[in-house]
Amino acid sequence: MALDKKVAWRAKPVAAGALQGKQVAIIGGTGGLGRALSRELAAAGARVTVVGQTFRDGNIANIHFIQADLSLMKEAQRVAALLPAEELDLLVFTTGIFAAPQRQETAEGIERDLAVSYLNRLLMLQQLAPRLGILRQQAALKPRVFLMGYPGSGQKGVYADLNAEQSYSAMAAHMNTVAGNEMLVLDGARRYPHVTFFGLNPGLIKTGIRDNFFGKGSLKSRVMETLIGWLTPTPEQYAQRMLPLLLSPDLEWYSGSFFNRKAQAILPSPGLDAQHIQQFMAASEHLLAKTGVYETTQTGSHSPATHPIR
Ligand SMILES: NC(=O)c1ccc[n+]([C@@H]2O[C@H](COP(=O)([O-])OP(=O)(O)OC[C@H]3O[C@@H](n4cnc5c(N)ncnc54)[C@H](OP(=O)(O)O)[C@@H]3O)[C@@H](O)[C@H]2O)c1
């Protein structure tokens, strides 16, 4: 991944209590890297809301939990309505799985990895971004969105069979989620100028992300994760390194940029031009429409016909 030399920011330590009065939501903050980030942000004084299936930080006073199965778009829609979007300073998306060897489908008819790792993020952004941070008092910075995935790795995505109904391979399905998340950053930066958008590429880190692919607790899984654990930072080390980046005022000018696990700026994948993004987003919205969420939307903030890419 090539470094992006145009983006310059300086890491400053974040003092304990520095985030008093700040509000953060981490979609996927119950496990792995999202959980490590939520604990760092809470330790610095932020009020953190985490969304996931299983809450593991009930002993930390300023971490709050919303339970949801985000493989379902109606659940993503419910969560978007519950979150205090207007008061949020920071919105982070870390929910994810890896596609299974055999295609899995949600009750709403969506390939499961696409639903969990990408499509619910698109839906939640459509509902949250227009309102994000607009009622904050005396905020020095625009509200921020960070999307975690694998940006800058050269994935353009294939939108012709986004739901993998004609053919399926776990890697191809997962790479569509990688490309989709990178495009959400680029699209969001253009579409919502009152918000700044960034993509995070953590590289390999030992977490539960590959359980669905290798089989949770299997020999293959244990060998792989042990090797990854030997060679890479822990989720806690990664989160400590990311904290100054998440909060740096220097980032205000660089909406639409991406960062590797060392918090260095990296270049986006080639080929993600406006036309390709528009077509990928249109295919994504077509799938969302099939789940019925647009008919039941409460906010009226988005419909594919009224919200073209700029
Ligand atoms: N770790 C790596 O090596 C690596 C490499 C490249 C990119 N990434 C990216 O980094 C991000 C975070 O991954 P991670 O490594 O932290 O993975 P992880 O440890 O498996 O955590 C994933 C999170 O997603 C939540 N989640 C999964 N399925 C869900 C569902 N159906 N409904 C609601 N929440 C659900 C989990 O919540 P519960 O535990 O509560 O179910 C957990 O909070 C992902 O976007 C991933 O693609 C990770």
The ligand as an SDF file (V2000), in Angstrom:
LIG
                    3D

 48 52  0  0  0  0  0  0  0  0999 V2000
   -8.5700   -8.1970   12.4590 N   0  0  0  0  0  0  0  0  0  0  0  0
   -8.0750   -8.1960   11.2330 C   0  0  0  0  0  0  0  0  0  0  0  0
   -7.1040   -8.9080   10.9240 O   0  0  0  0  0  0  0  0  0  0  0  0
   -8.6650   -7.3010   10.1950 C   0  0  0  0  0  0  0  0  0  0  0  0
   -7.9980   -7.1950    8.9560 C   0  0  0  0  0  0  0  0  0  0  0  0
   -8.5380   -6.3420    7.9880 C   0  0  0  0  0  0  0  0  0  0  0  0
   -9.6880   -5.6410    8.2390 C   0  0  0  0  0  0  0  0  0  0  0  0
  -10.3260   -5.7940    9.4440 N   0  0  0  0  0  0  0  0  0  0  0  0
  -11.5610   -5.0400    9.6360 C   0  0  0  0  0  0  0  0  0  0  0  0
  -11.6190   -4.4870   10.9260 O   0  0  0  0  0  0  0  0  0  0  0  0
  -12.9720   -4.3940   11.3640 C   0  0  0  0  0  0  0  0  0  0  0  0
  -13.0930   -4.9700   12.7600 C   0  0  0  0  0  0  0  0  0  0  0  0
  -12.8010   -6.3520   12.7180 O   0  0  0  0  0  0  0  0  0  0  0  0
  -12.2960   -7.1440   13.9910 P   0  0  0  0  0  0  0  0  0  0  0  0
  -11.0130   -7.7590   13.5970 O   0  0  0  0  0  0  0  0  0  0  0  0
  -12.3710   -6.3060   15.2020 O   0  0  0  0  0  0  0  0  0  0  0  0
  -13.4050   -8.3020   14.0330 O   0  0  0  0  0  0  0  0  0  0  0  0
  -14.1270   -8.9950   15.2810 P   0  0  0  0  0  0  0  0  0  0  0  0
  -13.1990   -9.1320   16.4240 O   0  0  0  0  0  0  0  0  0  0  0  0
  -14.7300  -10.2380   14.7360 O   0  0  0  0  0  0  0  0  0  0  0  0
  -15.2580   -7.9470   15.6810 O   0  0  0  0  0  0  0  0  0  0  0  0
  -16.3220   -7.7360   14.8290 C   0  0  0  0  0  0  0  0  0  0  0  0
  -17.3970   -6.9260   15.4880 C   0  0  0  0  0  0  0  0  0  0  0  0
  -18.5350   -7.0400   14.6390 O   0  0  0  0  0  0  0  0  0  0  0  0
  -19.6650   -7.4040   15.4300 C   0  0  0  0  0  0  0  0  0  0  0  0
  -20.5810   -8.2250   14.6580 N   0  0  0  0  0  0  0  0  0  0  0  0
  -20.3320   -9.3020   13.8960 C   0  0  0  0  0  0  0  0  0  0  0  0
  -21.4790   -9.7950   13.3810 N   0  0  0  0  0  0  0  0  0  0  0  0
  -22.4710   -8.9860   13.8250 C   0  0  0  0  0  0  0  0  0  0  0  0
  -23.8830   -8.9770   13.6550 C   0  0  0  0  0  0  0  0  0  0  0  0
  -24.5130   -9.8850   12.8940 N   0  0  0  0  0  0  0  0  0  0  0  0
  -24.5910   -8.0070   14.2580 N   0  0  0  0  0  0  0  0  0  0  0  0
  -23.9910   -7.0810   15.0230 C   0  0  0  0  0  0  0  0  0  0  0  0
  -22.6640   -7.0360   15.2300 N   0  0  0  0  0  0  0  0  0  0  0  0
  -21.9170   -7.9940   14.6540 C   0  0  0  0  0  0  0  0  0  0  0  0
  -19.0980   -8.1790   16.5990 C   0  0  0  0  0  0  0  0  0  0  0  0
  -20.0300   -8.0780   17.6510 O   0  0  0  0  0  0  0  0  0  0  0  0
  -20.3750   -9.2950   18.6420 P   0  0  0  0  0  0  0  0  0  0  0  0
  -19.0610   -9.8770   19.0590 O   0  0  0  0  0  0  0  0  0  0  0  0
  -21.1210   -8.6150   19.7310 O   0  0  0  0  0  0  0  0  0  0  0  0
  -21.1780  -10.2410   17.8070 O   0  0  0  0  0  0  0  0  0  0  0  0
  -17.8160   -7.3970   16.8750 C   0  0  0  0  0  0  0  0  0  0  0  0
  -18.0990   -6.2920   17.6750 O   0  0  0  0  0  0  0  0  0  0  0  0
  -13.8120   -5.0990   10.3020 C   0  0  0  0  0  0  0  0  0  0  0  0
  -14.3500   -4.1420    9.4340 O   0  0  0  0  0  0  0  0  0  0  0  0
  -12.7950   -5.9370    9.5430 C   0  0  0  0  0  0  0  0  0  0  0  0
  -13.1630   -6.1700    8.2090 O   0  0  0  0  0  0  0  0  0  0  0  0
   -9.8420   -6.5980   10.4240 C   0  0  0  0  0  0  0  0  0  0  0  0
  1  2  1  0
  2  3  2  0
  2  4  1  0
  4  5  1  0
  4 48  2  0
  5  6  2  0
  6  7  1  0
  7  8  2  0
  8  9  1  0
  8 48  1  0
  9 10  1  0
  9 46  1  0
 10 11  1  0
 11 12  1  0
 11 44  1  0
 12 13  1  0
 13 14  1  0
 14 15  2  0
 14 16  1  0
 14 17  1  0
 17 18  1  0
 18 19  2  0
 18 20  1  0
 18 21  1  0
 21 22  1  0
 22 23  1  0
 23 24  1  0
 23 42  1  0
 24 25  1  0
 25 26  1  0
 25 36  1  0
 26 27  1  0
 26 35  1  0
 27 28  2  0
 28 29  1  0
 29 30  1  0
 29 35  2  0
 30 31  1  0
 30 32  2  0
 32 33  1  0
 33 34  2  0
 34 35  1  0
 36 37  1  0
 36 42  1  0
 37 38  1  0
 38 39  2  0
 38 40  1  0
 38 41  1  0
 42 43  1  0
 44 45  1  0
 44 46  1  0
 46 47  1  0
M  CHG  2   8   1  16  -1
M  END
$$$$
